[in-house]
Amino acid sequence: MRQVIRYGRRRHGRGALRGHTPVIPVSGRGSGRISVAGLFCVRPGQRPHLLYRVKIHRSRKGERRSFAETDYAALLDAAHQYLKAPIVLIWDNLNTHISAAMRRLIGNRDWLHVIQLPAYAPDLNPTESVWSHVKRSLGNLAADTADHLAAIVRNRLKRIQYRPHLLTGFLAQTGLTVDPEPP
Protein backbone atom coordinates (compact mmCIF):
# COMPACT_ATOMS: atom_id res chain seq x y z
CA MET A 1 0.00 0.00 0.00
CA ARG A 2 1.54 3.32 -1.02
CA GLN A 3 0.56 6.83 -0.17
CA VAL A 4 0.62 9.58 -2.78
CA ILE A 5 1.85 12.92 -1.51
CA ARG A 6 1.21 15.94 -3.65
CA TYR A 7 3.71 18.77 -3.72
CA GLY A 8 2.77 22.06 -2.17
CA ARG A 9 0.95 20.62 0.86
CA ARG A 10 2.36 20.56 4.37
CA ARG A 11 3.11 17.13 5.75
CA HIS A 12 2.85 16.11 9.37
CA GLY A 13 4.55 13.19 11.14
CA ARG A 14 5.46 10.17 9.02
CA GLY A 15 4.49 11.55 5.65
CA ALA A 16 0.72 12.04 5.86
CA LEU A 17 -0.96 15.20 4.75
CA ARG A 18 -2.04 17.35 7.63
CA GLY A 19 -5.52 16.33 8.68
CA HIS A 20 -5.23 12.85 7.17
CA THR A 21 -4.41 9.59 8.87
CA PRO A 22 -0.84 8.48 8.16
CA VAL A 23 -0.49 5.28 6.14
CA ILE A 24 2.43 3.12 7.22
CA PRO A 25 3.40 0.37 4.79
CA VAL A 26 3.96 -3.02 6.41
CA SER A 27 5.12 -6.30 4.95
CA GLY A 28 2.22 -8.31 6.32
CA ARG A 29 4.34 -10.79 8.22
CA GLY A 30 5.38 -10.36 11.81
CA SER A 31 8.94 -9.61 12.80
CA GLY A 32 8.53 -11.46 16.08
CA ARG A 33 7.20 -10.69 19.50
CA ILE A 34 8.59 -9.54 22.81
CA SER A 35 8.19 -10.80 26.35
CA VAL A 36 8.83 -8.78 29.48
CA ALA A 37 9.47 -10.13 32.98
CA GLY A 38 9.85 -7.89 35.98
CA LEU A 39 10.44 -7.86 39.70
CA PHE A 40 8.99 -5.20 41.94
CA CYS A 41 11.51 -5.03 44.79
CA VAL A 42 10.67 -3.42 48.11
CA ARG A 43 12.70 -3.18 51.30
CA PRO A 44 11.25 -1.49 54.43
CA GLY A 45 12.47 2.08 54.77
CA GLN A 46 13.95 2.26 51.25
CA ARG A 47 12.64 3.30 47.87
CA PRO A 48 11.18 0.52 45.69
CA HIS A 49 13.10 -0.84 42.70
CA LEU A 50 11.91 -2.25 39.40
CA LEU A 51 14.11 -4.88 37.77
CA TYR A 52 13.14 -6.28 34.39
CA ARG A 53 14.24 -8.21 31.34
CA VAL A 54 12.97 -7.85 27.78
CA LYS A 55 13.32 -10.79 25.42
CA ILE A 56 12.71 -10.71 21.67
CA HIS A 57 11.32 -13.86 20.03
CA ARG A 58 11.95 -14.08 16.30
CA SER A 59 9.30 -16.73 15.50
CA ARG A 60 11.92 -19.26 14.52
CA LYS A 61 11.00 -22.89 14.26
CA GLY A 62 11.22 -24.58 17.65
CA GLU A 63 11.87 -21.33 19.52
CA ARG A 64 9.99 -20.80 22.76
CA ARG A 65 7.50 -17.91 22.58
CA SER A 66 7.91 -16.81 26.20
CA PHE A 67 10.32 -16.76 29.11
CA ALA A 68 11.60 -20.15 30.20
CA GLU A 69 12.29 -21.23 33.76
CA THR A 70 15.99 -20.59 33.24
CA ASP A 71 15.23 -16.99 32.15
CA TYR A 72 13.28 -16.38 35.35
CA ALA A 73 16.07 -17.97 37.41
CA ALA A 74 18.61 -15.67 35.73
CA LEU A 75 16.44 -12.65 36.58
CA LEU A 76 16.22 -13.78 40.21
CA ASP A 77 19.99 -14.30 40.35
CA ALA A 78 20.53 -10.79 38.95
CA ALA A 79 18.12 -9.36 41.54
CA HIS A 80 19.98 -11.16 44.33
CA GLN A 81 23.31 -9.73 43.08
CA TYR A 82 21.83 -6.22 42.76
CA LEU A 83 20.02 -6.17 46.09
CA LYS A 84 22.74 -8.04 48.02
CA ALA A 85 20.12 -9.58 50.29
CA PRO A 86 17.92 -12.66 50.65
CA ILE A 87 14.71 -12.44 48.65
CA VAL A 88 11.13 -13.22 49.60
CA LEU A 89 9.42 -13.67 46.25
CA ILE A 90 5.65 -13.28 46.01
CA TRP A 91 4.67 -14.88 42.73
CA ASP A 92 1.55 -15.40 40.69
CA ASN A 93 0.57 -18.81 39.31
CA LEU A 94 1.98 -18.55 35.80
CA ASN A 95 2.68 -22.06 34.53
CA THR A 96 6.45 -21.50 34.36
CA HIS A 97 6.42 -20.15 37.93
CA ILE A 98 4.93 -23.33 39.35
CA SER A 99 6.53 -25.95 37.11
CA ALA A 100 8.66 -28.80 38.45
CA ALA A 101 11.73 -27.33 36.69
CA MET A 102 11.16 -23.99 38.43
CA ARG A 103 10.74 -25.70 41.82
CA ARG A 104 14.13 -27.40 41.27
CA LEU A 105 15.77 -24.09 40.33
CA ILE A 106 14.27 -22.40 43.40
CA GLY A 107 15.37 -25.28 45.64
CA ASN A 108 19.00 -24.63 44.64
CA ARG A 109 18.86 -21.06 45.94
CA ASP A 110 18.98 -20.96 49.75
CA TRP A 111 18.59 -17.16 49.72
CA LEU A 112 15.17 -17.39 48.03
CA HIS A 113 11.81 -17.94 49.75
CA VAL A 114 8.74 -18.16 47.50
CA ILE A 115 5.15 -17.37 48.43
CA GLN A 116 2.42 -18.08 45.85
CA LEU A 117 -0.43 -15.64 45.35
CA PRO A 118 -3.97 -17.05 45.28
CA ALA A 119 -5.20 -18.52 41.99
CA TYR A 120 -6.34 -15.23 40.44
CA ALA A 121 -5.20 -12.12 42.28
CA PRO A 122 -3.80 -9.48 39.90
CA ASP A 123 -4.97 -6.80 42.35
CA LEU A 124 -2.35 -8.06 44.86
CA ASN A 125 0.51 -7.90 42.35
CA PRO A 126 2.07 -4.42 41.93
CA THR A 127 3.88 -5.58 38.79
CA GLU A 128 0.49 -5.84 37.05
CA SER A 129 0.10 -2.08 37.56
CA VAL A 130 3.51 -1.55 35.95
CA TRP A 131 2.46 -3.58 32.89
CA SER A 132 -0.83 -1.70 32.68
CA HIS A 133 0.99 1.64 32.83
CA VAL A 134 3.40 0.62 30.06
CA LYS A 135 0.61 -0.77 27.84
CA ARG A 136 -1.42 2.45 28.19
CA SER A 137 1.61 4.44 27.03
CA LEU A 138 1.84 2.27 23.89
CA GLY A 139 -1.76 2.90 22.85
CA ASN A 140 -1.17 4.64 19.51
CA LEU A 141 2.21 3.17 18.73
CA ALA A 142 2.88 1.62 15.34
CA ALA A 143 6.22 -0.14 15.80
CA ASP A 144 7.99 -1.21 12.62
CA THR A 145 9.80 -4.21 14.11
CA ALA A 146 10.01 -6.21 17.31
CA ASP A 147 13.38 -4.54 17.96
CA HIS A 148 11.72 -1.12 17.72
CA LEU A 149 8.95 -2.18 20.09
CA ALA A 150 11.47 -3.67 22.54
CA ALA A 151 13.48 -0.43 22.55
CA ILE A 152 10.37 1.60 23.31
CA VAL A 153 9.26 -0.78 26.08
CA ARG A 154 12.76 -0.61 27.64
CA ASN A 155 12.58 3.18 27.49
CA ARG A 156 9.18 3.25 29.20
CA LEU A 157 10.31 0.81 31.91
CA LYS A 158 13.47 2.87 32.49
CA ARG A 159 11.29 5.95 33.01
CA ILE A 160 9.28 4.06 35.63
CA GLN A 161 12.48 2.90 37.38
CA TYR A 162 13.46 6.51 38.06
CA ARG A 163 10.07 7.52 39.45
CA PRO A 164 9.96 5.96 42.94
CA HIS A 165 6.74 7.82 43.80
CA LEU A 166 5.06 6.04 40.89
CA LEU A 167 6.35 2.66 42.08
CA THR A 168 5.15 3.47 45.60
CA GLY A 169 1.72 4.25 44.14
CA PHE A 170 1.63 0.88 42.36
CA LEU A 171 2.35 -0.83 45.68
CA ALA A 172 -0.28 1.27 47.48
CA GLN A 173 -2.91 0.15 44.95
CA THR A 174 -2.48 -3.43 46.15
CA GLY A 175 -3.29 -2.54 49.76
CA LEU A 176 -0.23 -4.53 50.89
CA THR A 177 2.25 -3.09 53.38
CA VAL A 178 5.96 -3.66 53.53
CA ASP A 179 6.68 -2.58 57.07
CA PRO A 180 6.72 -5.54 59.45
CA GLU A 181 4.13 -5.46 62.18
CA PRO A 182 5.47 -5.05 65.73
CA PRO A 183 5.39 -8.23 67.88
SVG drawing of the C-alpha trace seen along z (x, -y; Angstrom):
<svg xmlns="http://www.w3.org/2000/svg" viewBox="-9 -25 35 56">
<polyline fill="none" stroke="black" stroke-width="0.4" points="0.0,0.0 1.5,-3.3 0.6,-6.8 0.6,-9.6 1.9,-12.9 1.2,-15.9 3.7,-18.8 2.8,-22.1 1.0,-20.6 2.4,-20.6 3.1,-17.1 2.8,-16.1 4.6,-13.2 5.5,-10.2 4.5,-11.5 0.7,-12.0 -1.0,-15.2 -2.0,-17.4 -5.5,-16.3 -5.2,-12.8 -4.4,-9.6 -0.8,-8.5 -0.5,-5.3 2.4,-3.1 3.4,-0.4 4.0,3.0 5.1,6.3 2.2,8.3 4.3,10.8 5.4,10.4 8.9,9.6 8.5,11.5 7.2,10.7 8.6,9.5 8.2,10.8 8.8,8.8 9.5,10.1 9.8,7.9 10.4,7.9 9.0,5.2 11.5,5.0 10.7,3.4 12.7,3.2 11.2,1.5 12.5,-2.1 13.9,-2.3 12.6,-3.3 11.2,-0.5 13.1,0.8 11.9,2.3 14.1,4.9 13.1,6.3 14.2,8.2 13.0,7.8 13.3,10.8 12.7,10.7 11.3,13.9 11.9,14.1 9.3,16.7 11.9,19.3 11.0,22.9 11.2,24.6 11.9,21.3 10.0,20.8 7.5,17.9 7.9,16.8 10.3,16.8 11.6,20.2 12.3,21.2 16.0,20.6 15.2,17.0 13.3,16.4 16.1,18.0 18.6,15.7 16.4,12.6 16.2,13.8 20.0,14.3 20.5,10.8 18.1,9.4 20.0,11.2 23.3,9.7 21.8,6.2 20.0,6.2 22.7,8.0 20.1,9.6 17.9,12.7 14.7,12.4 11.1,13.2 9.4,13.7 5.6,13.3 4.7,14.9 1.5,15.4 0.6,18.8 2.0,18.6 2.7,22.1 6.5,21.5 6.4,20.1 4.9,23.3 6.5,26.0 8.7,28.8 11.7,27.3 11.2,24.0 10.7,25.7 14.1,27.4 15.8,24.1 14.3,22.4 15.4,25.3 19.0,24.6 18.9,21.1 19.0,21.0 18.6,17.2 15.2,17.4 11.8,17.9 8.7,18.2 5.1,17.4 2.4,18.1 -0.4,15.6 -4.0,17.0 -5.2,18.5 -6.3,15.2 -5.2,12.1 -3.8,9.5 -5.0,6.8 -2.3,8.1 0.5,7.9 2.1,4.4 3.9,5.6 0.5,5.8 0.1,2.1 3.5,1.5 2.5,3.6 -0.8,1.7 1.0,-1.6 3.4,-0.6 0.6,0.8 -1.4,-2.4 1.6,-4.4 1.8,-2.3 -1.8,-2.9 -1.2,-4.6 2.2,-3.2 2.9,-1.6 6.2,0.1 8.0,1.2 9.8,4.2 10.0,6.2 13.4,4.5 11.7,1.1 9.0,2.2 11.5,3.7 13.5,0.4 10.4,-1.6 9.3,0.8 12.8,0.6 12.6,-3.2 9.2,-3.2 10.3,-0.8 13.5,-2.9 11.3,-5.9 9.3,-4.1 12.5,-2.9 13.5,-6.5 10.1,-7.5 10.0,-6.0 6.7,-7.8 5.1,-6.0 6.4,-2.7 5.2,-3.5 1.7,-4.2 1.6,-0.9 2.3,0.8 -0.3,-1.3 -2.9,-0.1 -2.5,3.4 -3.3,2.5 -0.2,4.5 2.2,3.1 6.0,3.7 6.7,2.6 6.7,5.5 4.1,5.5 5.5,5.1 5.4,8.2"/>
</svg>
